[in-house]
């Protein structure tokens, strides 16, 4: 459990591989239909790698003709999220390691108020 959480946290902090992350985001972009319009409207961008001048883009930058592609913006947000999740995961991994160490260290400690022969 501790090793799994630690390796997951390490992968989040290392942001996997930049090329792999880019391909993963592009596959997600290509396989969604409803979310594209929401992403374009909320992030004020059009298209993934290239700005598409199609009528399907609902971003407000279309009127000003100053739209940017969505890929760099999404990569920036995903990088922030991966760093945040990785930091939280590392915190809990080290907390688990501390818990295991404390359990191992104090598991056989006797209670001085108890009957001394009860543990023998």
C-alpha positions in Angstrom: 0.0 0.0 0.0 2.8 2.4 0.9 4.9 1.6 -2.1 1.9 1.9 -4.4 1.0 5.4 -3.1 4.6 6.5 -3.2 5.1 5.4 -6.9 1.8 7.0 -7.9 2.9 10.3 -6.2 6.3 10.1 -7.8 4.7 9.7 -11.3 2.4 12.6 -10.7 5.2 14.9 -9.6 7.4 13.8 -12.5 4.4 14.6 -14.8 4.9 11.2 -16.4 6.5 11.9 -19.8 5.8 15.2 -21.5 5.2 13.4 -24.8 3.0 10.8 -23.2 1.0 13.5 -21.4 0.5 15.4 -24.7 -0.7 12.3 -26.5 -3.0 11.3 -23.7 -4.6 14.8 -23.7 -5.0 14.7 -27.4 -6.7 11.3 -27.3 -9.0 12.6 -24.7 -9.8 15.7 -26.7 -10.5 13.6 -29.9 -12.8 11.2 -28.0 -15.1 13.8 -26.4 -17.8 15.8 -28.1 -19.7 17.6 -25.4 -16.8 18.6 -23.3 -14.9 20.3 -26.2 -17.4 23.1 -26.4 -17.4 23.6 -22.6 -13.5 23.6 -22.5 -13.3 26.1 -25.4 -15.9 28.4 -23.8 -14.3 28.2 -20.3 -10.7 28.5 -21.3 -11.3 30.9 -24.2 -9.6 28.9 -26.9 -10.4 27.1 -30.1 -9.2 23.7 -31.4 -6.6 21.5 -29.8 -3.3 22.1 -31.6 -4.6 24.5 -34.3 -7.1 27.2 -34.0 -10.2 26.1 -35.9 -12.3 28.9 -37.4 -15.3 26.6 -37.5 -18.8 27.6 -36.3 -18.6 25.1 -33.5 -16.2 27.1 -31.4 -18.2 28.9 -28.7 -15.3 30.9 -27.2 -15.6 34.7 -26.9 -12.2 35.1 -28.6 -13.7 34.1 -32.0 -15.4 37.5 -32.3 -12.1 39.2 -31.7 -10.2 36.7 -33.9 -7.5 36.4 -31.2 -8.0 32.7 -30.2 -5.2 30.5 -29.1 -5.2 26.7 -29.4 -6.4 24.8 -26.3 -3.5 22.3 -26.0 -1.0 24.7 -24.2 -3.7 25.9 -21.8 -4.8 22.3 -21.0 -1.2 21.1 -20.5 -0.6 24.0 -18.0 -3.7 23.1 -16.0 -3.0 19.4 -16.1 0.6 20.0 -14.9 -0.7 22.0 -11.9 -3.2 19.3 -11.0 -0.6 16.5 -11.3 1.8 18.5 -9.0 -0.9 19.0 -6.5 -2.1 15.4 -6.5 1.5 14.2 -6.3 2.3 16.4 -3.3 -0.8 15.2 -1.5 0.1 11.6 -2.3 3.6 12.1 -1.0 2.3 13.6 2.2 0.1 10.6 2.8 2.8 8.1 1.8 5.2 9.5 4.3 2.4 9.6 6.9 1.8 5.9 6.3 5.5 5.1 6.6 5.6 7.0 9.9 2.5 5.1 11.1 4.1 1.7 10.2 7.3 2.7 12.0 5.5 3.9 15.1 3.4 0.7 15.2 6.5 -1.4 14.9 8.4 0.6 17.5 5.7 0.6 20.2 3.7 -2.6 19.5 5.1 -4.6 22.4 5.4 -1.9 25.0 4.0 -2.8 28.4 1.6 -0.6 30.3 3.2 0.2 33.7 -0.2 0.5 35.3 -1.2 -3.0 34.3 -0.4 -6.3 36.0 3.3 -6.9 35.2 2.8 -10.6 34.8 -0.1 -10.2 32.4 2.2 -9.9 29.4 4.5 -12.9 30.2 
